[in-house]
Amino acid sequence: MRAGALRCLAQIVLAVTVSMSVGEFAAIQGLSAADLRARFGLPALCEPSMTALSTDPTVNTVSVVIECREPAAQSAGPPQRATQ
């Protein structure tokens, strides 16, 4: 496999979709990133992000998408302009 193709594969976002009650979703929103990784078996280097979807407001069940992203790079401030 070519190096370019490997770099593209490394940027794929891992996502999990689960169905749960609105109460369960409210409870997991309060969990830390480490607790979310443990609960859903996500890799240690992922930064979980959740979205809930419901097509019927009368139903107490939502589909929850949990995306696993790379941790954001920590920066001290805005990028500096190069001086010549």
Wavefront OBJ file of the C-alpha trace (Angstrom):
o trace
v 0.000 0.000 0.000
v 1.335 3.447 -0.888
v 2.281 5.952 1.841
v -0.317 8.468 0.588
v -3.084 5.903 0.914
v -1.963 5.049 4.446
v -2.103 8.734 5.449
v -5.663 8.949 4.109
v -6.710 5.861 6.073
v -5.165 7.273 9.254
v -7.519 10.263 9.066
v -10.731 8.214 9.078
v -13.022 9.069 11.970
v -14.246 6.159 14.091
v -17.982 6.370 14.809
v -20.371 4.211 16.818
v -24.172 4.437 16.672
v -26.309 3.181 19.549
v -29.981 3.436 20.440
v -30.890 4.534 23.970
v -33.572 6.294 25.970
v -33.542 10.054 26.388
v -32.778 9.521 30.102
v -29.757 7.341 29.306
v -28.478 9.952 26.855
v -28.860 12.675 29.480
v -26.875 10.523 31.930
v -23.971 9.824 29.560
v -23.685 13.509 28.654
v -22.345 14.068 32.159
v -19.569 11.479 31.778
v -15.949 12.484 31.312
v -14.119 11.608 28.099
v -12.290 8.798 29.934
v -15.584 7.354 31.207
v -17.095 7.526 27.702
v -14.073 5.683 26.277
v -14.441 2.973 28.934
v -18.227 2.618 28.502
v -18.127 2.314 24.709
v -14.741 0.569 24.319
v -13.111 3.447 22.441
v -9.334 3.775 21.923
v -7.337 5.698 24.538
v -6.299 8.423 22.091
v -9.823 9.301 20.964
v -11.740 12.406 21.971
v -15.435 11.339 22.032
v -18.104 13.625 20.571
v -21.836 12.759 20.803
v -24.905 13.689 18.776
v -28.452 12.469 19.447
v -31.015 12.109 16.641
v -34.736 11.489 16.892
v -37.301 11.479 14.101
v -40.350 11.249 16.369
v -40.643 13.567 19.396
v -43.268 11.281 20.986
v -40.827 8.349 21.211
v -38.499 8.147 24.211
v -35.652 6.591 22.166
v -32.862 8.405 20.343
v -30.075 7.243 18.054
v -26.764 8.454 19.411
v -23.708 8.851 17.201
v -20.422 8.776 19.090
v -17.499 10.003 17.013
v -13.943 9.355 18.004
v -11.638 12.169 16.957
v -7.985 12.815 17.528
v -7.310 15.134 20.479
v -6.958 18.749 19.358
v -3.417 20.091 19.314
v -2.757 22.445 22.186
v -1.570 25.838 21.032
v -0.359 28.799 23.056
v -2.134 31.299 20.822
v -2.804 32.274 17.239
v -0.229 31.328 14.596
v 2.689 33.723 14.321
v 3.498 35.445 11.037
v 6.884 34.739 9.583
v 9.236 37.729 9.651
v 11.886 38.296 7.059
l 1 2 3 4 5 6 7 8 9 10 11 12 13 14 15 16 17 18 19 20 21 22 23 24 25 26 27 28 29 30 31 32 33 34 35 36 37 38 39 40 41 42 43 44 45 46 47 48 49 50 51 52 53 54 55 56 57 58 59 60 61 62 63 64 65 66 67 68 69 70 71 72 73 74 75 76 77 78 79 80 81 82 83 84
